[in-house]
Amino acid sequence: MKVVMVCRGYHPARGGIERHVQDLSGFLSRYMDVRVLTVSTRGKTEVRPVDGIEVTRAGRLFGMGSVSIAPSVGRYLKEFDADIYPFHFPFPWAELSWLLTSLPKRLIVTYHHDVDLPSFRAAVYRYQTMKFLSRADRILVSSPHLMRSSPILESLQDLCSVVPFGV
């Protein structure tokens, strides 16, 4: 089975999501063909193995706040032709790319946290987020509290499953 982990950052970038994706990729790679799609901190695309897992860092055109604009993400989503695409939310550019490519593939979203934005940007991003999450086959959340308290997940409870990190 081919799996493409889609995340905003990956080792050696530091952070909880980055570490979670690295650990999960390492475990799954024992049983499946796993690769990672993320965004480069530089302008050009880089493909290198990290701990035996192929990591594609799509070239970043520019950034707006914490959002990296990387036009090639959509192309890689199609090109990799995986059976399952686990997305690690939030990753706005990849979410938009998924919506634009309309891949008929399995989409699993790990919902790490809500996004807090100024009102206009929040309205635009909420619309995109709801379209993206409603296309998921499953939304994984780390705790019952996050699932119950998130305003985004409120109408998507039937898609949600609680899976604590590390399980």
N, C-alpha and C positions, 0 to 999 in steps of 0.2 A: 504494500500500500504506500502511495506517495503522499507525503504531508508537507505543506509549506506553511511554516509559522510566519505570521505577518505582524510585525511590531515596530514601534517608533524608534527604538534603539536596541543595541545588542552588545554584548561583551566586545571590547573592553569598556564600553560606556557603563557608568555606575548607576545603580538604582534598583529598586525593588522589582519592578516589572522586568527590567533587563535580566536580573538574576533569576527570576522565576522562569522566564523563557529559556534561558541557558540551561537550567536544571531540567526542565521538561523536555527540551530538545535532546539533551544528552540521554535521558532515560528512554524516550521513544525511539531513538536511533538504533537501539539494540534490536528492535522488532520491526521497524519500518524504515523506508527511505525518507529521511527528513532533511529539509533544507530551510533556511531562514531568509526572509525578505525584509529588509529594513532600508533606511535612508542613510546615505553617506554624509559625513560632516564636511566633505569636500565637494567640489563641483562635478567630479566624474564618478562613473560607476566603478565599483571595485568588487571582484569576486575572489574570495579567499576562504580556505577551510579554517575553522576555529574548533579546536578539539575534535577533529574528524567530521565536522558538519559543514557543508558548503553554505557560506553566508554571502548573499548578494546584497550589496549596499548600493541602492539606486542613486544615481547622480542627482544632487540637490541643485536646483536652479537658483532658489533663494528661500528665505524664511520670513514668516510674518509671525512675530512672537514665538511661540513654541511650535508653530506649524511649519513643517518643511514642505516646500513645493518641489516635487520630484516627478516630472511628467512620465518617466519611463516605468513607474510602478504598475500602471495598468497593463502595459505590454508584458512585463514579467509575470503578472498574475495569469495571463493567457498562455504565455510561452511555457511556463513550468508545468501546466496541465496536471495538477495534483488531484487526488481523490478527495482530500479534505483540506480546507483552508482554515486553520485556527487563527483568528484575529485577536489581538490584544488591544482592547479599547481603553483609552481613546487613541486614535491615530487618524485624524481627519482626512489627510490626503489619500490614504489607502482606502478609507471607507468610501470616499467619493469615487475613487478609481474602480472599486468593486461595483458600485452602482452603475457606472458608465460602461463597464465591460459586460454586465449581465451574464456572468458565467453560470451555467447550469450545474454547479458543483456544490458539495456539502460545505456549509459555512457554520463554523462554531465560533462564538464570540465569548472571550473571557472579559467580563465587564469589571475592570479594576476599580474605577471610581467615577463619580459624577464630575462634570465639567462646569466650572463657574466662570461665566463670561459676562461682559457688559451687555445690556439689554438687546441692542440691535444684532450684534454678533451671536448672541445666545439664541435669538429667534431663528436666524438662518441655520445655525449649526443644529439646533434642536430638530428642525425639519429634516435635515440630512440624516441625523442620528436615528430618528424614528423610521425613516425609509430603510436605512441600512439594517437596523436591528430587527425590523419586521421580516426581513428576508432570511434571517438566521434560522438554521435548523434547531439550534439550541443556544441559549445564553447561560454561561456559567458565572456564578457570583460566589464570592468567598464566604459569605455569611448570610444567615436569614435576615439580620438587621439591614444590611445593604439592600437586599431584595425588597424588603418591606418599606424602607425609608426613601428610596430613590424615586424622585418624581418622573424620571425617564422610564424606569422599569414598571411603573404603576400599571400601565395598560398592557404590559407584556409578560405578566406573571406566568401565564401558561407555557411560555417558552423557556422560563428560567429553571435552573437546577442549582442547588447549593453544593459546591465542591470546594472545601477548604484548601488553601494553598498547601502544597506538599503531599496531597493525596493523589 
